[in-house]
Amino acid sequence: MIGTDKLSLKAGQRQLVLDLDWQVRQGECWSIIGRNGAGKSTLMRALAGLRAPDAGHVSLGGRKLAEWPLDELARQRAFLAQSRSDAFSYSVIETVLSARHPYHDNRYWEDSDDHAMAIKSLEAMEVANLATRDVRTLSGGERQRVAIAAMLAQDTPLLLLDEPANALDLAHQVSVMNILARLCREQGKTAIMIGHDLTLAHSVSTHALLLKGDGQWLAGAKADVMRADILSDYLGHPIEVIQHGTRSIFIPNEETP
Ligand SMILES: Nc1ncnc2c1ncn2[C@@H]1O[C@H](COP(=O)(O)OP(=O)(O)OP(=O)(O)O)[C@@H](O)[C@H]1O
């Protein structure tokens, strides 16, 4: 589906990711995990084709990202950025409909398919009742759910999400993550998401990519990678995993004085 070949990413002189060889297959749901500044968003932007690699390359469907025409790429992947600012007065429904632009070819206006998809996505995110509201009047969590709805409305095979649970209350964190996991499981979508909640990441992901922030990385099935010893090393803080029925709960250990 998407993969990297000897991908290197730098921030100034700092090596964030070095020689990343990584394959993500259709239907998989990956979490990218690392401490602040480790390079997660930088990698996500490179996967979306919004940032050029410093070395190596990203491939989508066996073709280098740089070789994809932008309109075709827009129908393959949707990207949820970590933050957004709304400079203009748009309604919620207009915001979601504008995300359907890659399907318009030479057409200016949306058709009933676009409307149906937009409403379905807003309903899935439980914000259909806000359809006529100005996006600038929404709360942080409501705005985040509209942004995720806009992403779902694009109906792309690949979903790239930078901290989708940001600003969401507990119930919506769980429901949004479950929707993403279900899209992968039942519709064969592929999701790659960044998140800091290890318990939530473990419950919905099939795989994890850990970044240390100095170039080192580790990728694999969550059972192999999301282990207390490995996470403690990558996150620079002792972490304990507690089994609760079938669930794994990740808690940071108290530091001894
Ligand atoms: N244009 C830039 N110039 C210099 N440093 C940059 C630039 N852009 C990003 N960085 C640095 O690169 C590092 C990686 O940033 P990135 O946003 O990818 O981290 P992250 O893992 O997503 O962090 P967080 O968990 O805080 O969102 C950070 O230390 C950041 O300050």
The ligand as a MOL file (V3000), in Angstrom:
LIG
                    3D

  0  0  0     0  0            999 V3000
M  V30 BEGIN CTAB
M  V30 COUNTS 31 33 0 0 0
M  V30 BEGIN ATOM
M  V30 1 N 11.2760 24.1500 10.1160 0
M  V30 2 C 11.9060 23.6420 11.1650 0
M  V30 3 N 13.1180 24.1060 11.5540 0
M  V30 4 C 13.7590 23.5820 12.6030 0
M  V30 5 N 13.2740 22.5730 13.3320 0
M  V30 6 C 12.0860 22.0960 12.9910 0
M  V30 7 C 11.3380 22.5780 11.8960 0
M  V30 8 N 10.1970 21.8840 11.8110 0
M  V30 9 C 10.2230 20.9920 12.8240 0
M  V30 10 N 11.3470 21.1300 13.5310 0
M  V30 11 C 11.7450 20.3400 14.7020 0
M  V30 12 O 11.7400 18.9960 14.2950 0
M  V30 13 C 11.4220 18.1820 15.4330 0
M  V30 14 C 10.3200 17.2150 15.0130 0
M  V30 15 O 9.0930 17.9120 14.8830 0
M  V30 16 P 7.7290 17.1170 14.7110 0
M  V30 17 O 6.6440 18.1380 14.6390 0
M  V30 18 O 7.8770 16.1730 13.5950 0
M  V30 19 O 7.6580 16.3300 16.0890 0
M  V30 20 P 6.5110 15.3840 16.6850 0
M  V30 21 O 7.1400 14.0650 16.9870 0
M  V30 22 O 5.3350 15.3810 15.7980 0
M  V30 23 O 6.2080 16.1340 18.0570 0
M  V30 24 P 4.8560 16.3630 18.9240 0
M  V30 25 O 4.5980 15.0960 19.6880 0
M  V30 26 O 5.2780 17.4720 19.8600 0
M  V30 27 O 3.7470 16.7790 17.9960 0
M  V30 28 C 11.0340 19.1330 16.5490 0
M  V30 29 O 12.1220 19.2300 17.4670 0
M  V30 30 C 10.7780 20.4400 15.8620 0
M  V30 31 O 11.0780 21.5260 16.6940 0
M  V30 END ATOM
M  V30 BEGIN BOND
M  V30 1 1 1 2
M  V30 2 1 2 3
M  V30 3 2 2 7
M  V30 4 2 3 4
M  V30 5 1 4 5
M  V30 6 2 5 6
M  V30 7 1 6 7
M  V30 8 1 6 10
M  V30 9 1 7 8
M  V30 10 2 8 9
M  V30 11 1 9 10
M  V30 12 1 10 11
M  V30 13 1 11 12
M  V30 14 1 11 30
M  V30 15 1 12 13
M  V30 16 1 13 14
M  V30 17 1 13 28
M  V30 18 1 14 15
M  V30 19 1 15 16
M  V30 20 2 16 17
M  V30 21 1 16 18
M  V30 22 1 16 19
M  V30 23 1 19 20
M  V30 24 2 20 21
M  V30 25 1 20 22
M  V30 26 1 20 23
M  V30 27 1 23 24
M  V30 28 2 24 25
M  V30 29 1 24 26
M  V30 30 1 24 27
M  V30 31 1 28 29
M  V30 32 1 28 30
M  V30 33 1 30 31
M  V30 END BOND
M  V30 END CTAB
M  END
